[in-house]
């Protein structure tokens, strides 16, 4: 019998999202966001452990024995760091994560010194229309062409250092979130605080309805996805399925949408697991969750870092479609709620491939699902070898 999915509390989801968007968390500067999510887990009565760096790992005990699963999202965002203190008191910056300086221009930021913090604005080198006229329109777009103007009276590099700032200090960009009456959510850093909020809303729904997942599941909140390491160090060896929750680019040539769930079939590292991806799609069909599939051309996720670290897992990725990723991002509450519903359905479902319960699976059992679902993919007999003789 198909289990009834718990109702997702969208007000809880949006509250958690707005709270997290107010907490700066560029990669490498994530202690505050970890503390916040840890408190959220405590309020939900979900136990967790912390790694040395602060990766949160909560464990949901399953109804049956077997291998574990993992639901994974990340808390770190793109940002910047002070690269140079210029003689005139302006600051050159270098990006944290991969994003264009085009979206940094005009951004309001907080700079974090060792004992003090200041506000500032990221500006192009030629920012005054009355001084540079049309030359502003010909300025290149790259990180060497922007600088931070501090909101403090400094006229030299010595002034900046006397104020308590140095090379290597973190620069966090304000999110400026807005939620419209039509359900759109516009903000920086939806990648991936929206995914984290959706996962917390899933846990809240499971706890509120006193539901246990089918299999023991690790819930991971990672800290360095934007720079490529992500979940590589955080998985137990007995995790067999790995489902990431992240942003999906909505743009020309992409099939992702700002509504429903977008299941990623492939990213820059290669295809995701066929069977787990189709298991998720089947859950969408069975539970009437709007969905679509997509292939992401310039994209990596926590699942990639886990595979590259040597974990023998089936990786998959579900996403909330978002316009202008790594820029002025926009998604819709419908996409976040749909992702939460799919995560709930996944937690209540069995393994995508039941043979994964065993460590050493016989070949016939390994192939059983293929012969049942895709008979055309399995030859009845091995074909004879064909030797091609080169022609003269």
C-alpha positions as CSV (number, residue, x, y, z in Angstrom):
1,X,0.0,0.0,0.0
2,X,1.3,3.4,-1.0
3,X,2.2,5.4,2.2
4,X,0.6,8.8,2.7
5,X,3.1,11.6,2.6
6,X,3.2,14.0,5.6
7,X,2.1,17.5,4.9
8,X,5.0,20.0,4.5
9,X,4.7,23.1,6.7
10,X,5.7,25.8,4.2
11,X,5.6,28.5,6.9
12,X,8.3,26.5,8.8
13,X,10.3,26.1,5.6
14,X,10.2,29.8,4.8
15,X,11.1,30.8,8.3
16,X,14.1,28.6,8.3
17,X,15.1,29.9,4.9
18,X,14.9,33.5,5.9
19,X,16.8,32.8,9.1
20,X,19.7,31.1,7.2
21,X,19.8,33.8,4.5
22,X,20.5,36.3,7.3
23,X,23.6,34.3,8.4
24,X,26.8,34.8,6.4
25,X,28.3,31.5,5.4
26,X,30.8,31.7,2.6
27,X,32.9,28.5,2.3
28,X,35.4,28.5,5.2
29,X,33.3,30.8,7.4
30,X,30.4,28.5,8.3
31,X,30.5,28.2,12.1
32,X,27.4,30.4,12.7
33,X,25.2,28.6,10.1
34,X,26.3,25.2,11.6
35,X,25.3,26.4,15.1
36,X,21.9,27.5,13.8
37,X,21.1,24.3,12.0
38,X,22.3,22.3,15.0
39,X,19.8,24.1,17.1
40,X,17.1,23.4,14.6
41,X,17.9,19.7,14.8
42,X,17.8,19.8,18.6
43,X,14.3,21.5,18.5
44,X,13.1,18.7,16.2
45,X,14.5,16.1,18.6
46,X,16.9,14.8,15.9
47,X,20.2,13.6,17.2
48,X,23.4,14.5,15.4
49,X,27.2,14.5,15.5
50,X,29.7,17.2,14.4
51,X,32.9,16.6,12.5
52,X,36.0,18.5,13.4
53,X,35.2,21.1,10.6
54,X,31.6,21.2,11.6
55,X,29.8,18.9,9.1
56,X,26.5,18.0,10.7
57,X,25.4,14.3,10.5
58,X,22.0,13.4,11.8
59,X,20.8,9.8,11.9
60,X,17.2,8.7,11.4
61,X,16.8,5.1,12.6
62,X,15.0,2.9,10.0
63,X,12.2,0.4,10.3
64,X,14.2,-2.5,8.9
65,X,17.8,-3.6,9.0
66,X,20.0,-3.1,6.0
67,X,22.4,-0.6,4.5
68,X,22.1,3.1,5.1
69,X,21.0,5.9,2.8
70,X,22.1,9.5,2.8
71,X,20.2,12.7,2.2
72,X,22.8,15.5,1.7
73,X,22.7,19.3,1.3
74,X,25.3,22.0,1.8
75,X,25.4,25.1,4.0
76,X,28.3,27.0,2.5
77,X,27.7,29.7,-0.2
78,X,29.8,31.6,-2.7
79,X,31.5,34.8,-1.3
80,X,34.9,36.4,-1.4
81,X,38.1,37.2,0.5
82,X,40.4,40.2,0.7
83,X,43.3,39.7,-1.8
84,X,45.0,43.1,-1.5
85,X,44.8,46.3,0.5
86,X,45.3,49.1,-2.0
87,X,47.3,52.3,-1.3
88,X,44.1,54.3,-1.5
89,X,42.3,52.2,1.2
90,X,40.1,50.2,-1.3
91,X,40.2,46.4,-1.1
92,X,40.8,44.0,-4.0
93,X,39.0,40.7,-3.5
94,X,39.2,37.1,-4.9
95,X,36.1,34.9,-5.2
96,X,35.2,32.0,-3.0
97,X,33.5,29.5,-5.3
98,X,33.0,29.9,-9.0
99,X,31.0,33.0,-9.9
100,X,31.2,36.1,-12.0
101,X,32.2,39.5,-10.8
102,X,29.3,40.8,-12.8
103,X,27.0,39.7,-10.0
104,X,29.3,41.1,-7.3
105,X,29.1,44.7,-8.6
106,X,26.8,46.8,-6.4
107,X,26.7,44.1,-3.7
108,X,26.5,45.2,-0.1
109,X,29.0,43.2,2.0
110,X,30.2,42.5,5.5
111,X,34.0,42.2,6.0
112,X,35.1,40.0,9.0
113,X,38.4,41.0,10.6
114,X,39.8,39.0,13.5
115,X,38.1,41.1,16.2
116,X,35.9,43.5,14.2
117,X,33.6,43.7,11.2
118,X,32.8,46.5,8.8
119,X,30.2,47.1,6.1
120,X,31.1,48.0,2.5
121,X,30.1,48.0,-1.2
122,X,31.6,46.2,-4.1
123,X,32.1,48.6,-7.0
124,X,33.7,48.5,-10.4
125,X,37.0,50.4,-10.6
126,X,35.2,53.1,-12.8
127,X,32.1,53.7,-10.7
128,X,31.5,57.4,-11.1
129,X,29.5,58.3,-14.2
130,X,30.4,62.0,-13.8
131,X,34.1,61.2,-13.8
132,X,34.4,58.4,-16.5
133,X,31.4,59.0,-18.7
134,X,31.0,56.3,-21.4
135,X,34.3,54.6,-20.4
136,X,32.3,52.8,-17.7
137,X,30.5,50.8,-20.4
138,X,33.8,49.5,-21.8
139,X,35.3,48.2,-18.6
140,X,35.9,44.5,-18.6
141,X,34.1,42.0,-16.4
142,X,36.5,40.2,-14.1
143,X,37.6,40.2,-10.4
144,X,40.5,42.5,-11.1
145,X,38.0,45.2,-12.1
146,X,36.1,45.4,-8.8
147,X,37.0,46.6,-5.4
148,X,35.4,47.1,-1.9
149,X,34.7,50.6,-0.7
150,X,34.6,50.4,3.1
151,X,32.0,52.3,5.1
152,X,34.7,53.7,7.4
153,X,37.0,56.7,7.0
154,X,40.2,55.2,5.5
155,X,42.5,56.9,3.0
156,X,45.4,54.4,2.9
157,X,46.5,50.8,3.4
158,X,47.8,51.8,6.8
159,X,44.4,53.2,7.8
160,X,42.7,49.9,6.8
161,X,45.2,47.8,8.8
162,X,44.8,50.2,11.8
163,X,41.0,49.6,11.5
164,X,41.6,45.9,12.0
165,X,41.3,44.4,8.5
166,X,43.9,42.4,6.6
167,X,44.5,40.3,3.6
168,X,42.7,37.0,3.9
169,X,39.6,38.4,5.7
170,X,36.3,37.0,4.6
171,X,33.8,39.0,2.6
172,X,30.1,38.0,2.8
173,X,27.5,39.3,0.4
174,X,24.1,40.3,1.7
175,X,21.3,38.1,0.5
176,X,18.5,40.7,0.2
177,X,15.7,38.1,0.2
178,X,12.2,38.8,-1.0
179,X,9.2,36.5,-1.1
180,X,6.4,37.6,-3.3
181,X,2.6,37.1,-2.9
182,X,2.8,34.8,-5.9
183,X,5.3,32.5,-4.2
184,X,8.5,33.5,-5.9
185,X,11.6,33.7,-3.7
186,X,14.3,36.1,-4.9
187,X,17.7,36.2,-3.1
188,X,21.4,35.6,-3.2
189,X,22.5,32.3,-1.7
190,X,19.4,30.2,-2.4
191,X,22.3,27.9,-3.4
192,X,22.0,26.1,-1.1
193,X,20.2,27.5,1.9
194,X,16.9,26.8,0.1
195,X,17.9,23.2,-0.2
196,X,18.8,23.1,3.5
197,X,15.5,24.7,4.4
198,X,13.6,22.1,2.3
199,X,15.5,19.3,4.0
200,X,14.7,20.7,7.5
201,X,11.1,21.0,6.5
202,X,11.2,17.3,5.5
203,X,12.6,16.4,8.9
204,X,10.0,18.5,10.7
205,X,7.2,16.8,8.8
206,X,8.5,13.3,9.6
207,X,8.9,14.2,13.3
208,X,5.5,15.8,13.5
209,X,3.8,12.8,12.1
210,X,6.0,10.4,14.0
211,X,7.2,8.6,10.9
212,X,10.3,6.5,10.7
213,X,12.2,6.0,7.4
214,X,12.2,2.6,5.8
215,X,16.0,2.4,6.1
216,X,18.4,4.1,8.5
217,X,19.3,7.4,6.8
218,X,22.1,9.8,7.4
219,X,21.2,13.5,7.0
220,X,24.3,15.5,6.1
221,X,24.8,19.2,6.0
222,X,28.2,19.8,4.4
223,X,30.4,22.9,4.4
224,X,32.6,23.0,1.3
225,X,30.5,22.0,-1.7
226,X,31.2,25.3,-3.5
227,X,34.9,24.6,-3.7
228,X,34.5,20.9,-4.6
229,X,35.2,18.8,-1.5
230,X,31.7,18.6,0.0
231,X,30.7,15.2,1.3
232,X,33.9,13.4,0.5
233,X,34.9,12.8,4.1
234,X,31.6,12.5,5.8
235,X,29.9,9.2,4.8
236,X,29.8,5.9,6.6
237,X,31.0,2.9,4.7
238,X,27.6,1.2,4.8
239,X,25.8,4.0,2.9
240,X,24.6,2.5,-0.4
241,X,22.3,5.3,-1.8
242,X,23.2,9.0,-1.8
243,X,20.6,11.7,-2.8
244,X,21.8,15.2,-3.0
245,X,19.5,18.3,-2.7
246,X,20.8,21.3,-4.5
247,X,20.0,24.1,-7.0
248,X,19.0,23.4,-10.6
249,X,19.8,26.0,-13.3
250,X,16.8,27.4,-15.2
251,X,18.1,28.9,-18.4
252,X,17.9,28.7,-22.2
253,X,18.8,25.1,-23.2
254,X,17.9,23.7,-19.8
255,X,14.8,21.7,-18.9
256,X,14.7,22.7,-15.2
257,X,11.8,24.8,-14.0
258,X,11.0,26.9,-11.0
259,X,8.2,24.6,-10.0
260,X,8.1,20.9,-9.2
261,X,11.2,18.8,-8.7
262,X,14.0,18.7,-11.3
263,X,15.8,15.3,-11.3
264,X,19.3,15.6,-12.6
265,X,20.3,12.8,-14.9
266,X,23.9,14.0,-15.6
267,X,26.3,16.8,-14.6
268,X,29.8,17.7,-15.6
269,X,31.2,14.6,-13.8
270,X,29.0,12.2,-15.8
271,X,25.7,10.4,-15.4
272,X,24.0,9.8,-12.0
273,X,22.9,6.3,-11.0
274,X,20.3,5.1,-13.5
275,X,18.3,3.0,-11.0
276,X,18.2,5.4,-8.1
277,X,17.3,8.3,-10.5
278,X,14.5,6.3,-12.0
279,X,13.4,5.2,-8.5
280,X,13.0,8.9,-7.6
281,X,11.1,9.6,-10.8
282,X,8.8,6.7,-10.1
283,X,8.1,8.1,-6.6
284,X,7.1,11.4,-8.2
285,X,4.7,9.6,-10.5
286,X,3.2,7.5,-7.7
287,X,2.7,10.5,-5.3
288,X,1.7,13.0,-7.9
289,X,4.7,15.2,-7.4
290,X,5.3,17.5,-10.4
291,X,8.7,16.7,-11.9
292,X,11.0,17.0,-14.9
293,X,14.4,15.7,-15.8
294,X,17.5,17.7,-16.9
295,X,21.2,17.5,-17.7
296,X,23.5,20.1,-16.2
297,X,26.5,21.0,-18.3
298,X,28.5,23.2,-15.9
299,X,27.8,21.7,-12.5
300,X,29.2,19.7,-9.7
301,X,27.6,18.6,-6.4
302,X,28.2,16.8,-3.1
303,X,27.5,13.5,-4.9
304,X,30.5,14.0,-7.1
305,X,32.8,14.6,-4.1
306,X,31.5,11.4,-2.4
307,X,32.2,9.3,-5.5
308,X,35.6,10.8,-6.1
309,X,36.5,10.1,-2.5
310,X,36.0,6.4,-3.2
311,X,32.6,5.7,-1.7
312,X,30.8,2.8,-3.4
313,X,27.4,4.5,-3.6
314,X,24.6,5.0,-6.0
315,X,24.4,8.8,-6.4
316,X,21.4,10.9,-7.5
317,X,20.5,14.5,-7.3
318,X,17.2,16.3,-6.9
319,X,17.0,20.0,-7.4
320,X,14.8,23.1,-7.1
321,X,14.9,24.9,-10.4
322,X,16.3,28.4,-10.0
323,X,16.8,31.3,-12.4
324,X,20.1,33.2,-12.5
325,X,22.1,30.7,-10.4
326,X,25.2,32.1,-8.6
327,X,23.7,35.5,-9.3
328,X,20.4,37.2,-8.3
329,X,18.7,33.9,-7.9
330,X,14.9,33.2,-8.1
331,X,13.0,30.0,-7.3
332,X,9.4,29.3,-6.3
333,X,8.0,27.9,-3.0
334,X,6.3,25.2,-5.0
335,X,9.7,23.8,-6.0
336,X,11.0,23.7,-2.4
337,X,7.8,22.1,-1.2
338,X,7.9,19.5,-4.0
339,X,11.5,18.7,-3.1
340,X,10.5,18.2,0.5
341,X,7.6,15.9,-0.6
342,X,9.9,13.8,-2.7
343,X,12.4,13.5,0.1
344,X,9.6,12.3,2.4
345,X,8.5,9.7,-0.2
346,X,12.1,8.6,-0.6
347,X,12.6,8.1,3.2
348,X,9.4,6.0,3.3
349,X,10.4,3.8,0.3
350,X,12.6,0.8,0.0
351,X,15.9,0.5,-1.8
352,X,16.0,1.3,-5.4
353,X,17.8,-2.0,-6.0
354,X,17.0,-4.6,-3.4
355,X,20.2,-6.6,-4.2
356,X,22.1,-3.7,-2.6
357,X,21.2,-5.3,0.8
358,X,24.1,-7.8,0.2
359,X,27.8,-7.1,0.1
360,X,28.6,-9.7,-2.5
361,X,25.8,-10.1,-5.0
362,X,25.6,-13.1,-7.4
363,X,25.6,-12.0,-11.1
364,X,22.1,-13.5,-11.7
365,X,20.7,-11.6,-8.8
366,X,22.5,-8.4,-9.9
367,X,20.9,-8.8,-13.3
368,X,17.4,-9.8,-12.2
369,X,16.1,-6.2,-12.3
370,X,17.5,-5.6,-15.7
371,X,16.0,-8.7,-17.2
372,X,12.6,-7.8,-15.6
373,X,12.5,-4.1,-16.6
374,X,14.8,-3.9,-19.6
375,X,14.9,-7.3,-21.3
376,X,16.2,-5.8,-24.5
377,X,19.3,-4.7,-22.7
378,X,20.3,-8.3,-21.8
379,X,21.3,-10.7,-24.6
380,X,20.1,-14.3,-24.1
381,X,23.5,-15.6,-25.1
382,X,26.9,-14.1,-25.4
383,X,27.5,-13.3,-29.1
384,X,30.4,-14.9,-30.8
385,X,33.5,-12.8,-31.2
386,X,33.9,-11.2,-34.6
387,X,37.4,-10.8,-35.9
388,X,37.8,-8.0,-38.5
389,X,40.5,-8.5,-41.0
390,X,42.0,-5.3,-42.4
391,X,41.6,-4.9,-46.1
392,X,44.7,-4.1,-48.2
